[in-house]
Amino acid sequence: MEVTPTLYTERLMLRPLELADADAIQQQFPHWEVVRYLNALVPWPYPADGALMYLRHNALPAIARGEEWHWSIRLKSAPEQLIGNISLMSEQDNNRGFWLGPQWQGLGLMGEASAAVTEYWFTILGRKVLRVPKAAPNIGSRRLSERTGMRLIGTDEGHFVGGVFPKETWEITREEWLLRR
C-alpha cells in the first residue's frame, strides 16, 4: 500500500489524516452549519469522543485497507491548524466528501481542495469516474460541482443529519476532467 501523500494548492496543504488530528476535528466539526447536510450516519449531537472514534474505527482502518484516502485541510499560512477534511472513497456512487469549519466557508478554499483530490483520483488512482452525492439544499456544494464541470446524473431521497432531503448525485468522467484541465 502506498502512503497517502501531502497535497498542496495555492493556499492549502492537505495532509493525510492521522489519529493526532482528533482533538482539532472535535473542535471544528460539531457545528450545525458543518454537519446538517452530511449523511445521517454522522451522530448528532456529536459525542465528545466522536472524532477519535471516527478516526480509530472508520477512517484510519479504511485508509489501511486502501479503500479511502483522507486529508486534513490546512492553510499554508497556518499549517498547525486543521480547518476541515476532504476524503476520497471507493464506494459505488460516493467518491468524495468534505467539510470545512464555519469561519473558512465561502472563501473558495474547498474548490482548491477538491481540485487537488480530484486530480489525485484520476491521475494517481487511475479512476474512470468520480461520483458525489449531496443534499439538494446544499447550494455551496452544488455550485462547486457545477463550477468543476460535474453534471447531475440522478436524484433520490436521502437521510442527512438535518433530516430527509432530496439527494442529488453528480458525476464527472476522467475524459471530461482531462478536457477541462
MDTraj code that builds the backbone (N, CA, C; nanometers):
import mdtraj as md
import numpy as np

residues = "MET GLU VAL THR PRO THR LEU TYR THR GLU ARG LEU MET LEU ARG PRO LEU GLU LEU ALA ASP ALA ASP ALA ILE GLN GLN GLN PHE PRO HIS TRP GLU VAL VAL ARG TYR LEU ASN ALA LEU VAL PRO TRP PRO TYR PRO ALA ASP GLY ALA LEU MET TYR LEU ARG HIS ASN ALA LEU PRO ALA ILE ALA ARG GLY GLU GLU TRP HIS TRP SER ILE ARG LEU LYS SER ALA PRO GLU GLN LEU ILE GLY ASN ILE SER LEU MET SER GLU GLN ASP ASN ASN ARG GLY PHE TRP LEU GLY PRO GLN TRP GLN GLY LEU GLY LEU MET GLY GLU ALA SER ALA ALA VAL THR GLU TYR TRP PHE THR ILE LEU GLY ARG LYS VAL LEU ARG VAL PRO LYS ALA ALA PRO ASN ILE GLY SER ARG ARG LEU SER GLU ARG THR GLY MET ARG LEU ILE GLY THR ASP GLU GLY HIS PHE VAL GLY GLY VAL PHE PRO LYS GLU THR TRP GLU ILE THR ARG GLU GLU TRP LEU LEU ARG ARG".split()
xyz = np.array([
    [0.0840, -0.1183, 0.0000],
    [0.0000, 0.0000, 0.0000],
    [0.0884, 0.1246, 0.0000],
    [0.0567, 0.2195, -0.0901],
    [0.1290, 0.3453, -0.0944],
    [0.0802, 0.4362, 0.0166],
    [0.1700, 0.5150, 0.0702],
    [0.1340, 0.6133, 0.1711],
    [0.0658, 0.7303, 0.1016],
    [-0.0440, 0.7774, 0.1581],
    [-0.1141, 0.8929, 0.1033],
    [-0.0233, 1.0146, 0.1136],
    [-0.0022, 1.0856, 0.0031],
    [0.0897, 1.1997, 0.0065],
    [0.0215, 1.3267, 0.0596],
    [0.1026, 1.4204, 0.1029],
    [0.0533, 1.5551, 0.1313],
    [0.0350, 1.6230, -0.0039],
    [-0.0766, 1.6923, -0.0197],
    [-0.1067, 1.7640, -0.1437],
    [-0.1040, 1.9136, -0.1143],
    [-0.0651, 1.9923, -0.2144],
    [-0.0555, 2.1375, -0.1972],
    [-0.1342, 2.2082, -0.3059],
    [-0.1983, 2.3175, -0.2682],
    [-0.2643, 2.4065, -0.3633],
    [-0.2057, 2.5448, -0.3408],
    [-0.2595, 2.6444, -0.4073],
    [-0.2089, 2.7808, -0.3909],
    [-0.2096, 2.8248, -0.2443],
    [-0.3193, 2.7970, -0.1733],
    [-0.3324, 2.8433, -0.0348],
    [-0.3344, 2.7330, 0.0692],
    [-0.3420, 2.6068, 0.0255],
    [-0.3685, 2.4973, 0.1188],
    [-0.2606, 2.3908, 0.1209],
    [-0.2557, 2.3231, 0.2334],
    [-0.1794, 2.1999, 0.2495],
    [-0.2822, 2.0943, 0.2920],
    [-0.2900, 1.9869, 0.2166],
    [-0.3782, 1.8750, 0.2502],
    [-0.2890, 1.7642, 0.3036],
    [-0.2954, 1.7443, 0.4330],
    [-0.2082, 1.6478, 0.4998],
    [-0.2865, 1.5220, 0.5317],
    [-0.2288, 1.4040, 0.5089],
    [-0.3004, 1.2798, 0.5405],
    [-0.3516, 1.2824, 0.6845],
    [-0.4752, 1.2413, 0.6995],
    [-0.5391, 1.2391, 0.8317],
    [-0.4673, 1.1396, 0.9213],
    [-0.4547, 1.1736, 1.0498],
    [-0.3899, 1.0857, 1.1470],
    [-0.4631, 1.0966, 1.2794],
    [-0.4389, 1.0005, 1.3657],
    [-0.5061, 0.9960, 1.4957],
    [-0.4833, 1.1238, 1.5761],
    [-0.3687, 1.1847, 1.5605],
    [-0.3368, 1.3079, 1.6330],
    [-0.4271, 1.4246, 1.5935],
    [-0.5032, 1.4112, 1.4841],
    [-0.5943, 1.5173, 1.4402],
    [-0.7278, 1.5156, 1.5146],
    [-0.7502, 1.4171, 1.5983],
    [-0.8811, 1.4004, 1.6633],
    [-0.9257, 1.5246, 1.7399],
    [-0.8386, 1.5828, 1.8218],
    [-0.8790, 1.6994, 1.9006],
    [-0.9167, 1.8176, 1.8117],
    [-0.8392, 1.8423, 1.7079],
    [-0.8684, 1.9536, 1.6174],
    [-0.9999, 1.9302, 1.5429],
    [-1.0247, 1.8072, 1.4994],
    [-1.1516, 1.7757, 1.4338],
    [-1.2660, 1.7968, 1.5322],
    [-1.2484, 1.7518, 1.6529],
    [-1.3536, 1.7641, 1.7545],
    [-1.3900, 1.9114, 1.7783],
    [-1.2947, 2.0005, 1.7647],
    [-1.3222, 2.1436, 1.7825],
    [-1.3931, 2.2041, 1.6622],
    [-1.3548, 2.1659, 1.5416],
    [-1.4061, 2.2291, 1.4195],
    [-1.5335, 2.1666, 1.3644],
    [-1.5514, 2.0389, 1.3854],
    [-1.6575, 1.9654, 1.3166],
    [-1.7986, 1.9828, 1.3726],
    [-1.8202, 1.9705, 1.5033],
    [-1.9589, 1.9650, 1.5517],
    [-2.0298, 2.1007, 1.5570],
    [-2.0536, 2.1571, 1.4393],
    [-2.1304, 2.2799, 1.4239],
    [-2.2416, 2.2512, 1.3240],
    [-2.3608, 2.2988, 1.3534],
    [-2.4763, 2.2699, 1.2682],
    [-2.4495, 2.3067, 1.1228],
    [-2.3873, 2.4227, 1.0972],
    [-2.3631, 2.4643, 0.9593],
    [-2.2610, 2.3750, 0.8888],
    [-2.1885, 2.2939, 0.9622],
    [-2.0939, 2.1975, 0.9041],
    [-2.1637, 2.0648, 0.8768],
    [-2.2454, 2.0182, 0.9702],
    [-2.2956, 1.8804, 0.9637],
    [-2.4360, 1.8634, 0.9060],
    [-2.5161, 1.9676, 0.8967],
    [-2.6589, 1.9489, 0.8643],
    [-2.6843, 1.8745, 0.7340],
    [-2.5952, 1.8903, 0.6342],
    [-2.6168, 1.8225, 0.5063],
    [-2.5317, 1.6966, 0.4898],
    [-2.4675, 1.6521, 0.5964],
    [-2.3889, 1.5288, 0.5890],
    [-2.4798, 1.4078, 0.6102],
    [-2.4314, 1.2928, 0.5689],
    [-2.5045, 1.1665, 0.5815],
    [-2.5515, 1.1464, 0.7253],
    [-2.6711, 1.0943, 0.7409],
    [-2.7301, 1.0723, 0.8733],
    [-2.6512, 0.9731, 0.9580],
    [-2.5538, 0.9048, 0.8995],
    [-2.4676, 0.8174, 0.9792],
    [-2.3823, 0.8963, 1.0786],
    [-2.3639, 1.0258, 1.0527],
    [-2.2906, 1.1118, 1.1465],
    [-2.3796, 1.1303, 1.2694],
    [-2.3316, 1.0937, 1.3882],
    [-2.4152, 1.1087, 1.5074],
    [-2.4365, 1.2560, 1.5424],
    [-2.5603, 1.2892, 1.5802],
    [-2.5909, 1.4256, 1.6224],
    [-2.6904, 1.4213, 1.7356],
    [-2.6662, 1.4895, 1.8457],
    [-2.5491, 1.5714, 1.8727],
    [-2.4215, 1.4878, 1.8692],
    [-2.3143, 1.5537, 1.8279],
    [-2.1874, 1.4849, 1.8091],
    [-2.1270, 1.4524, 1.9450],
    [-2.0920, 1.3261, 1.9691],
    [-2.0377, 1.2889, 2.1005],
    [-1.9002, 1.3506, 2.1269],
    [-1.8666, 1.3641, 2.2528],
    [-1.7398, 1.4257, 2.2941],
    [-1.6186, 1.3509, 2.2396],
    [-1.6322, 1.2221, 2.2134],
    [-1.5220, 1.1434, 2.1571],
    [-1.5499, 1.1038, 2.0113],
    [-1.6396, 1.1765, 1.9465],
    [-1.6811, 1.1423, 1.8105],
    [-1.5668, 1.1391, 1.7101],
    [-1.4808, 1.2400, 1.7126],
    [-1.3697, 1.2455, 1.6165],
    [-1.2716, 1.1316, 1.6399],
    [-1.2389, 1.1063, 1.7636],
    [-1.1466, 0.9977, 1.7961],
    [-1.2033, 0.8630, 1.7510],
    [-1.3303, 0.8390, 1.7798],
    [-1.3940, 0.7127, 1.7402],
    [-1.4019, 0.7001, 1.5882],
    [-1.4332, 0.8103, 1.5198],
    [-1.4400, 0.8085, 1.3739],
    [-1.3032, 0.7740, 1.3144],
    [-1.2003, 0.8398, 1.3622],
    [-1.0656, 0.8119, 1.3110],
    [-1.0248, 0.6682, 1.3404],
    [-1.0418, 0.6271, 1.4645],
    [-0.9954, 0.4954, 1.5093],
    [-1.0722, 0.3805, 1.4431],
    [-1.2037, 0.3961, 1.4260],
    [-1.2867, 0.2836, 1.3815],
    [-1.3333, 0.2922, 1.2365],
    [-1.3202, 0.4090, 1.1742],
    [-1.3692, 0.4227, 1.0372],
    [-1.2588, 0.4662, 0.9401],
    [-1.2144, 0.5906, 0.9538],
    [-1.1232, 0.6482, 0.8546],
    [-0.9891, 0.5764, 0.8464],
    [-0.9207, 0.5615, 0.9580],
    [-0.7872, 0.5015, 0.9537],
    [-0.7888, 0.3547, 0.9095],
    [-0.8841, 0.2718, 0.9550],
    [-0.8898, 0.1358, 0.9007],
    [-0.9192, 0.1320, 0.7500],
    [-1.0042, 0.2236, 0.7006],
    [-1.0340, 0.2271, 0.5567],
    [-0.9116, 0.2696, 0.4770],
    [-0.8332, 0.3613, 0.5329],
    [-0.7072, 0.4011, 0.4686],
    [-0.6131, 0.2803, 0.4625],
    [-0.6008, 0.2101, 0.5722],
    [-0.5115, 0.0931, 0.5788],
    [-0.5527, -0.0151, 0.4791],
    [-0.6834, -0.0285, 0.4539],
    [-0.7327, -0.1274, 0.3568],
    [-0.7177, -0.0796, 0.2125],
    [-0.6799, 0.0470, 0.1927],
    [-0.6670, 0.1023, 0.0579],
    [-0.7999, 0.1340, -0.0064],
    [-0.9039, 0.1562, 0.0741],
    [-1.0384, 0.1851, 0.0232],
    [-1.0740, 0.3331, 0.0294],
    [-1.0037, 0.4083, 0.1128],
    [-1.0325, 0.5503, 0.1311],
    [-0.9021, 0.6273, 0.1491],
    [-0.9110, 0.7576, 0.1184],
    [-0.7984, 0.8488, 0.1317],
    [-0.8527, 0.9744, 0.1990],
    [-0.7963, 1.0106, 0.3133],
    [-0.8476, 1.1237, 0.3921],
    [-0.7360, 1.2234, 0.4181],
    [-0.7685, 1.3510, 0.4029],
    [-0.6735, 1.4581, 0.4293],
    [-0.7342, 1.5611, 0.5231],
    [-0.6502, 1.6155, 0.6095],
    [-0.6889, 1.7353, 0.6835],
    [-0.6591, 1.8539, 0.5923],
    [-0.7425, 1.9558, 0.6015],
    [-0.7242, 2.0777, 0.5230],
    [-0.6626, 2.1826, 0.6158],
    [-0.5530, 2.2418, 0.5704],
    [-0.4810, 2.3420, 0.6497],
    [-0.4373, 2.4554, 0.5581],
    [-0.4424, 2.5765, 0.6090],
    [-0.3890, 2.6897, 0.5343],
    [-0.2369, 2.6816, 0.5354],
    [-0.1736, 2.7098, 0.4224],
    [-0.0273, 2.7140, 0.4196],
    [0.0246, 2.8182, 0.5184],
    [-0.0521, 2.9250, 0.5371],
    [-0.0105, 3.0323, 0.6271],
    [-0.0251, 2.9958, 0.7744],
    [-0.0984, 2.8875, 0.8040],
    [-0.1174, 2.8411, 0.9422],
    [-0.1265, 2.6886, 0.9416],
    [-0.0202, 2.6178, 0.9040],
    [-0.0262, 2.4728, 0.8844],
    [-0.0536, 2.3934, 1.0117],
    [-0.0392, 2.4541, 1.1269],
    [-0.0658, 2.3838, 1.2521],
    [-0.2156, 2.3711, 1.2806],
    [-0.2997, 2.4476, 1.2100],
    [-0.4428, 2.4478, 1.2389],
    [-0.5227, 2.3741, 1.1325],
    [-0.5918, 2.2688, 1.1726],
    [-0.6834, 2.1958, 1.0868],
    [-0.8104, 2.2793, 1.0723],
    [-0.8544, 2.3012, 0.9466],
    [-0.9761, 2.3790, 0.9239],
    [-1.0865, 2.2966, 0.8591],
    [-1.0561, 2.1729, 0.8205],
    [-1.1559, 2.0870, 0.7581],
    [-1.0941, 1.9549, 0.7172],
    [-1.1735, 1.8758, 0.6496],
    [-1.1289, 1.7463, 0.5967],
    [-1.1852, 1.7274, 0.4571],
    [-1.1136, 1.6515, 0.3767],
    [-1.1621, 1.6104, 0.2460],
    [-1.1208, 1.4658, 0.2255],
    [-1.2088, 1.3880, 0.1644],
    [-1.1873, 1.2432, 0.1531],
    [-1.2263, 1.1921, 0.0156],
    [-1.1606, 1.0852, -0.0231],
    [-1.1974, 1.0075, -0.1412],
    [-1.2327, 0.8676, -0.0929],
    [-1.3388, 0.8111, -0.1499],
    [-1.3841, 0.6776, -0.1119],
    [-1.4093, 0.5952, -0.2375],
    [-1.3793, 0.4673, -0.2309],
    [-1.4012, 0.3807, -0.3465],
    [-1.5373, 0.3113, -0.3394],
    [-1.6371, 0.3829, -0.2902],
    [-1.7738, 0.3303, -0.2866],
    [-1.8383, 0.3454, -0.4236],
    [-1.9486, 0.2759, -0.4472],
    [-2.0145, 0.2750, -0.5774],
    [-2.0494, 0.4156, -0.6282],
    [-2.1282, 0.4910, -0.5580],
    [-2.1708, 0.6234, -0.6036],
    [-2.1383, 0.7315, -0.5018],
    [-2.0308, 0.7122, -0.4278],
    [-1.9907, 0.8069, -0.3243],
    [-1.8380, 0.8100, -0.3192],
    [-1.7802, 0.9008, -0.3986],
    [-1.6349, 0.9006, -0.4124],
    [-1.5631, 1.0184, -0.3471],
    [-1.6353, 1.1234, -0.3109],
    [-1.5681, 1.2366, -0.2484],
    [-1.6610, 1.3017, -0.1470],
    [-1.6043, 1.3396, -0.0345],
    [-1.6797, 1.4114, 0.0670],
    [-1.5885, 1.5111, 0.1361],
    [-1.6486, 1.6131, 0.1947],
    [-1.5682, 1.7148, 0.2611],
    [-1.6505, 1.7941, 0.3607],
    [-1.5793, 1.8617, 0.4467],
    [-1.6396, 1.9619, 0.5357],
    [-1.5336, 2.0660, 0.5664],
    [-1.5810, 2.1855, 0.5984],
    [-1.4930, 2.2969, 0.6286],
    [-1.5512, 2.3725, 0.7472],
    [-1.4663, 2.4103, 0.8420],
    [-1.5112, 2.4862, 0.9572],
    [-1.5832, 2.6137, 0.9142],
    [-1.6823, 2.6582, 0.9918],
    [-1.7672, 2.7708, 0.9512],
    [-1.6909, 2.8977, 0.9132],
    [-1.5864, 2.9341, 0.9840],
    [-1.5205, 3.0605, 0.9548],
    [-1.4400, 3.0589, 0.8258],
    [-1.4184, 2.9409, 0.7673],
    [-1.3434, 2.9307, 0.6425],
    [-1.4329, 2.9025, 0.5221],
    [-1.5627, 2.8926, 0.5442],
    [-1.6552, 2.8679, 0.4337],
    [-1.6728, 2.9950, 0.3506],
    [-1.6992, 2.9761, 0.2217],
    [-1.7260, 3.0887, 0.1332],
    [-1.6028, 3.1628, 0.0833],
    [-1.4842, 3.1063, 0.1026],
    [-1.3600, 3.1712, 0.0608],
    [-1.2959, 3.1032, -0.0604],
    [-1.3628, 3.0039, -0.1165],
    [-1.3082, 2.9320, -0.2311],
    [-1.2070, 2.8249, -0.1951],
    [-1.1884, 2.7998, -0.0668],
    [-1.0891, 2.7013, -0.0242],
    [-1.1273, 2.5592, -0.0636],
    [-1.2565, 2.5262, -0.0538],
    [-1.2977, 2.3906, -0.0880],
    [-1.2815, 2.3631, -0.2369],
    [-1.2922, 2.4647, -0.3194],
    [-1.2660, 2.4465, -0.4622],
    [-1.1223, 2.4034, -0.4863],
    [-1.0289, 2.4663, -0.4150],
    [-0.8876, 2.4287, -0.4266],
    [-0.8634, 2.2860, -0.3769],
    [-0.9194, 2.2552, -0.2607],
    [-0.9008, 2.1212, -0.2036],
    [-0.9614, 2.0150, -0.2949],
    [-1.0803, 2.0421, -0.3459],
    [-1.1473, 1.9457, -0.4340],
    [-1.0696, 1.9226, -0.5624],
    [-1.0141, 2.0293, -0.6181],
    [-0.9353, 2.0146, -0.7409],
    [-0.8147, 1.9244, -0.7163],
    [-0.7485, 1.9427, -0.6028],
    [-0.6295, 1.8620, -0.5721],
    [-0.6628, 1.7147, -0.5552],
    [-0.7694, 1.6836, -0.4809],
    [-0.8011, 1.5418, -0.4602],
    [-0.8647, 1.4794, -0.5835],
    [-0.9336, 1.5588, -0.6645],
    [-0.9891, 1.5065, -0.7897],
    [-0.8751, 1.4689, -0.8839],
    [-0.7722, 1.5507, -0.8889],
    [-0.6546, 1.5164, -0.9699],
    [-0.5908, 1.3867, -0.9184],
    [-0.5809, 1.3733, -0.7886],
    [-0.5267, 1.2503, -0.7293],
    [-0.6122, 1.1298, -0.7702],
    [-0.7433, 1.1435, -0.7655],
    [-0.8381, 1.0371, -0.8012],
    [-0.8151, 0.9875, -0.9437],
    [-0.8043, 1.0835, -1.0359],
    [-0.7926, 1.0459, -1.1766],
    [-0.6498, 1.0120, -1.2184],
    [-0.5497, 1.0809, -1.1691],
    [-0.4135, 1.0576, -1.2181],
    [-0.3384, 0.9524, -1.1383],
    [-0.3429, 0.9592, -1.0068],
    [-0.2672, 0.8646, -0.9246],
    [-0.3443, 0.7338, -0.9059],
    [-0.4728, 0.7451, -0.8733],
    [-0.5535, 0.6242, -0.8510],
    [-0.6066, 0.5650, -0.9813],
    [-0.6031, 0.6433, -1.0886],
    [-0.6432, 0.5927, -1.2202],
    [-0.7907, 0.5605, -1.2337],
    [-0.8742, 0.6274, -1.1598],
    [-1.0188, 0.6004, -1.1656],
    [-1.0800, 0.6622, -1.2905],
    [-1.1905, 0.6031, -1.3348],
    [-1.2540, 0.6461, -1.4604],
    [-1.3682, 0.7444, -1.4403],
    [-1.4284, 0.7444, -1.3202],
    [-1.5412, 0.8338, -1.2945],
    [-1.5400, 0.8743, -1.1475],
    [-1.5832, 0.9965, -1.1217],
    [-1.5970, 1.0480, -0.9851],
    [-1.7436, 1.0826, -0.9647],
    [-1.8048, 1.0216, -0.8641],
    [-1.9449, 1.0492, -0.8318],
    [-1.9552, 1.1023, -0.6898],
    [-2.0394, 1.2035, -0.6748],
    [-2.0533, 1.2722, -0.5471],
    [-2.2014, 1.2914, -0.5146],
    [-2.2505, 1.2273, -0.4075],
    [-2.3880, 1.2528, -0.3642],
    [-2.3921, 1.3743, -0.2723],
    [-2.5052, 1.4423, -0.2717],
    [-2.5191, 1.5577, -0.1828],
    [-2.6655, 1.5887, -0.1584],
    [-2.6923, 1.6546, -0.0467],
    [-2.8264, 1.7037, -0.0175],
    [-2.8557, 1.8176, -0.1145],
    [-2.9677, 1.8115, -0.1829],
    [-3.0025, 1.9150, -0.2809],
    [-3.0017, 2.0565, -0.2213],
    [-3.0446, 2.0764, -0.0966],
    [-3.0408, 2.2132, -0.0417],
    [-2.8999, 2.2672, -0.0145],
    [-2.7969, 2.1848, -0.0288],
    [-2.6596, 2.2290, -0.0032],
    [-2.6093, 2.3052, -0.1261],
    [-2.6491, 2.4304, -0.1343],
    [-2.6220, 2.5131, -0.2522],
    [-2.4720, 2.5310, -0.2755],
    [-2.3934, 2.5493, -0.1705],
    [-2.2492, 2.5660, -0.1872],
    [-2.1848, 2.4453, -0.2524],
    [-2.2238, 2.3266, -0.2093],
    [-2.1694, 2.2040, -0.2664],
    [-2.2147, 2.1873, -0.4115],
    [-2.3391, 2.2223, -0.4375],
    [-2.3926, 2.2152, -0.5748],
    [-2.3129, 2.3076, -0.6667],
    [-2.2902, 2.4295, -0.6221],
    [-2.2159, 2.5264, -0.7048],
    [-2.0736, 2.4791, -0.7314],
    [-2.0116, 2.4167, -0.6328],
    [-1.8775, 2.3625, -0.6531],
    [-1.8799, 2.2563, -0.7628],
    [-1.9789, 2.1682, -0.7585],
    [-1.9900, 2.0651, -0.8626],
    [-2.0106, 2.1284, -0.9996],
    [-2.0961, 2.2284, -1.0074],
    [-2.1208, 2.2951, -1.1359],
    [-1.9938, 2.3627, -1.1877],
    [-1.9226, 2.4348, -1.1011],
    [-1.8005, 2.5058, -1.1419],
    [-1.6914, 2.4111, -1.1901],
    [-1.6917, 2.2885, -1.1400],
    [-1.5843, 2.1950, -1.1750],
    [-1.6229, 2.0992, -1.2879],
    [-1.7330, 2.1293, -1.3566],
    [-1.7702, 2.0517, -1.4745],
    [-1.8476, 1.9243, -1.4482],
    [-1.8900, 1.9045, -1.3248],
    [-1.9694, 1.7849, -1.2951],
    [-2.1110, 1.8059, -1.3484],
    [-2.1818, 1.6970, -1.3686],
    [-2.3205, 1.7060, -1.4134],
    [-2.4071, 1.6206, -1.3228],
    [-2.5297, 1.6647, -1.3076],
    [-2.6274, 1.5936, -1.2270],
    [-2.6715, 1.4697, -1.3034],
    [-2.6589, 1.3520, -1.2416],
    [-2.6967, 1.2284, -1.3102],
    [-2.8129, 1.1560, -1.2432],
    [-2.8553, 1.2031, -1.1255],
    [-2.9664, 1.1351, -1.0608],
    [-3.0134, 1.2078, -0.9362],
    [-3.1400, 1.1872, -0.9070],
    [-3.1976, 1.2419, -0.7845],
    [-3.2701, 1.1302, -0.7116],
    [-3.2797, 1.1470, -0.5828],
    [-3.3376, 1.0460, -0.4960],
    [-3.3753, 1.1173, -0.3669],
    [-3.4040, 1.0401, -0.2658],
    [-3.4273, 1.0952, -0.1336],
    [-3.3156, 1.0459, -0.0433],
    [-3.2648, 1.1333, 0.0414],
    [-3.1541, 1.0949, 0.1266],
    [-3.1791, 1.1316, 0.2713],
    [-3.1135, 1.0586, 0.3594],
    [-3.1219, 1.0839, 0.5028],
    [-2.9938, 1.1532, 0.5462],
    [-3.0105, 1.2731, 0.5992],
    [-2.8992, 1.3573, 0.6371],
    [-2.9139, 1.3956, 0.7838],
    [-2.8080, 1.4502, 0.8422],
    [-2.8130, 1.4919, 0.9821],
    [-2.9326, 1.5853, 1.0043],
    [-2.9567, 1.6756, 0.9100],
    [-3.0655, 1.7721, 0.9217],
    [-3.2021, 1.7194, 0.8844],
    [-3.2130, 1.5936, 0.8448],
    [-3.3434, 1.5361, 0.8099],
    [-3.3410, 1.4695, 0.6742],
    [-3.4586, 1.4442, 0.6214],
    [-3.4737, 1.3821, 0.4898],
    [-3.4845, 1.4947, 0.3869],
    [-3.3961, 1.4910, 0.2878],
    [-3.3936, 1.5914, 0.1821],
    [-3.3823, 1.5211, 0.0476],
    [-3.4177, 1.5925, -0.0598],
    [-3.3831, 1.5385, -0.1906],
    [-3.2312, 1.5239, -0.1989],
    [-3.1872, 1.4148, -0.2600],
    [-3.0440, 1.3866, -0.2746],
    [-3.0101, 1.3885, -0.4220],
    [-2.8986, 1.4515, -0.4562],
    [-2.8508, 1.4552, -0.5934],
    [-2.7199, 1.3786, -0.6032],
    [-2.6979, 1.3152, -0.7177],
    [-2.5686, 1.2534, -0.7456],
    [-2.5103, 1.3236, -0.8669],
    [-2.3878, 1.3718, -0.8490],
    [-2.3152, 1.4447, -0.9526],
    [-2.1979, 1.3592, -1.0002],
    [-2.1593, 1.3785, -1.1273],
    [-2.0557, 1.2941, -1.1867],
    [-1.9682, 1.3738, -1.2820],
    [-1.8424, 1.3321, -1.2885],
    [-1.7514, 1.3747, -1.3954],
    [-1.6645, 1.2540, -1.4301],
    [-1.6443, 1.2320, -1.5598],
    [-1.5586, 1.1216, -1.6034],
    [-1.4144, 1.1718, -1.6150],
    [-1.3245, 1.0783, -1.6201],
    [-1.1826, 1.1128, -1.6369],
    [-1.1626, 1.1912, -1.7662],
    [-1.2274, 1.1493, -1.8738],
    [-1.2139, 1.2174, -2.0025],
    [-1.2658, 1.3606, -1.9946],
    [-1.3808, 1.3804, -1.9307],
    [-1.4359, 1.5153, -1.9142],
    [-1.3415, 1.6026, -1.8310],
    [-1.2877, 1.5441, -1.7270],
    [-1.1957, 1.6159, -1.6393],
    [-1.0694, 1.6567, -1.7162],
    [-1.0160, 1.5643, -1.7955],
    [-0.8953, 1.5933, -1.8745],
    [-0.9197, 1.7079, -1.9728],
    [-1.0382, 1.7133, -2.0337],
    [-1.0711, 1.8211, -2.1281],
    [-1.0769, 1.9568, -2.0604],
    [-1.1090, 1.9606, -1.9325],
    [-1.1203, 2.0870, -1.8584],
    [-0.9869, 2.1360, -1.8035],
    [-0.8858, 2.0538, -1.8042],
    [-0.7565, 2.0918, -1.7437],
    [-0.6827, 2.1955, -1.8232],
])
top = md.Topology()
chain = top.add_chain()
for i, resn in enumerate(residues, 1):
    res = top.add_residue(resn, chain, resSeq=i)
    for name in ("N", "CA", "C"):
        top.add_atom(name, md.element.get_by_symbol(name[0]), res)
traj = md.Trajectory(xyz[None], top)
